[in-house]
């Protein structure tokens, strides 16, 4: 009976949040509370929740202060020179532009927020794509896949959820995964090179010295010439791709104008403190990788120091905290709400009964390979369900099944991350609508183009994890 009720609770939770009948936070609290009463253990609900909150408090603290820290770093302009450098590197070469898109999206993803990453990336790169009439789905696909790889950072969400669901330390999950994720990021850059060369060929570009300008010949056949030079290029060899059609007034926008999306005149910029902020960020990330202190403590200290140095006046500090309060509340609220879900699932014994059933359903020969099974399942499951549903509803069951065959929960947690490159293009991810909306791309076009490349990137990460012995 507990097995049936456990799966029913997870299914109810997934259906309600996928149909958007309830918010994830409300579903994480109310659904398990109702099922706790249904199994006759309503009197113990408070104990389950308090125990869960105590276990999840460090994860919530890490997310809260990581969001504040990286939000402040964006406010003060830490990433602005990087964006300018990428735009200078791109010039008017389609291949460089696509590679620049991947690099920019990966760097800005350090803040752990997909919406922010896509807003900055599209603001910077969109004018270049329009200027050369490049396919905009290439931009959205590469940006989403790069962000998916970087979304596995401890403060990005999935790692924190895996740590929360399995009561593990986020650093223990993430740090050993760095080599595999690095291979995944290299795969995204290689993909950007391949797609960029395809765009270069489609548009009929010719590598020239010096800056180049797009000169529309017809609505579908632009040519590129050297600035101030004659017609030394050949016509495009293919039709304009999805999202790269007829020119409009934005086609004449230069690369510098794309950077205005970052508001280079904003009052929060601190150019005189740039090297302090860069050094602080490098020191913080180094300390995290070397595990000098628990990650929540590092970000707590980093956020406090960044606010104090960059905004010494109290009203300015309050304004910066208020500016990022929505993200902080949403993420930390989700973590504490998850305490109800995981507490009930564990406290009532439902997860144990479900694991026993799952162990019996998996062929005996696959038991010792539950980490591999988890990695493979994470690719489709994180696309068709939210991270909340997968990490709080499915991963604990897989971990219990793996434990019966001697597979460490850490390996299960690491394997559960490999589906994130595909997950970031899921229709259940709100940030992807920011991406396609700003890029003026139809979601269906983005999906058709991106799914195959993102799934391949996920498989590369899984393969690297197996090769390095991480999974």
Secondary structure, DSSP 8 states (H G I E B T S, - for coil): -HHHHHHHHHHHHHHHHHTTSS-HHHHHHHHHHHHHHHTT-GGGHHHHHHHHHHHHHHHHHHHHHHHHHHHHHHHHTTTHHHHHHHHHHHTT-HHHHHHHHHHHHHHHGGGS-HHHHHHHHHHHHHHHHHHHT--HHHHHHHHHHHHHHHTTSTTTSHHHHHHHHHT--HHHHHGGGHHHHHHHHHHHHHHHHHHHHHHHHHHT----SS-EEEEESSSS-EEEEETTS---S---SS---TT--S--GGGG--HHHHGGGG-TT-TT--GGGHHHHHHHHHHHHHHHHTTSS-HHHHHHHHHHHHHHHH--SHHHHHHHHHHTHHHHHHHHHHHHHHHHHHHHHHHTSHHHHHHHHHHHHS-GGGGGGHHHHHHHHHHHHHHHS-HHHIIIIIHHHHHHHHHTTT--HHHHHHHTTTTHHHHTTSTT-HHHHHHHHHHT--HHHHHHHHHHHHHHHHHHHHHHHHHTT--
